[in-house]
Amino acid sequence: MMNKILQTSNAWYLILVRLMTGLVFLSEGIQKFLFADALGVGRFIKIGIPYPEFFAPFVGFVEIAAGILLVFGLLTRVAAFLLLIDISVAIISTKIPMLHTSFWTFAHEARTDFCMLAGTLILLFSGGGKWSADKRLTKHDRGDNAANKT
């Protein structure tokens, strides 16, 4: 099962997707703690997220941890799945309501969220790529398995 989770495409460009997606989520997670009134608990209260004192730090922690995992390409699919949930809730709770105001306001405000959604989907389906910790771990596992069979 672990090999299926770690299995990855050999595509070199996935490092770009990993870095872009991981660093943005990492930054956003840190900002939830640095600017709690505007981006953390205060924001969660404003948009009506239940139990904001719990969920804002929880989401910040998930964004930091999963962002770091993406940067290194470790457990890429697991991290991408967690961030897919994160960004989906963000789009549903903060961007979709903007459609009632104006399509162009929605399009402008949602542009980064949809790029992050695309990045997480690419990584969920492709894995971490050629230069990822996942790739190194699966190579190491294959070597160990071959040695154990002889």
Phi, psi and omega in degrees: 000318181297323178297325178294322179291320183278340183306138185216156171294158179267009186294129181290327187289347180296337175297325178292317179295316179300312182295314180298309183293313182297316182291324177294314178296319178302312179299315181296321178296315178298318181295333177297332177270321181291323184236061187302322181294319184272324188237347182253239184305315180302317179293318180296323176296314183300321183269000173085023176289130180293151179049056185299330180294335175269309189289326180297309177294325179298311179296319177301316179297316179299316180296321179292308183297311182291326176298317178296317178301319178295317181304318181271350181071034180253126184052045186305314182294321178296312179299317180296321179297314179299318181286334175296317176297313180304308185287330177295315177297319179298317180294314182295319186274336184241334185259315180304319178301337180291341179299335178288336180277299184192139177301319184290327174296314177302310182300319180293311184288332185268356187303314180292319180300318180290328173294320178293323176298314179297317179299316180293323178294317178301314182289326178297318183275331186257337186085192188278344177092183186304318184253062180232157174298325178303315180297316179296320180293322180288327175295317180297317180297319179298321178295319179295318180296319179295321180292326181286337182279341183269000000 
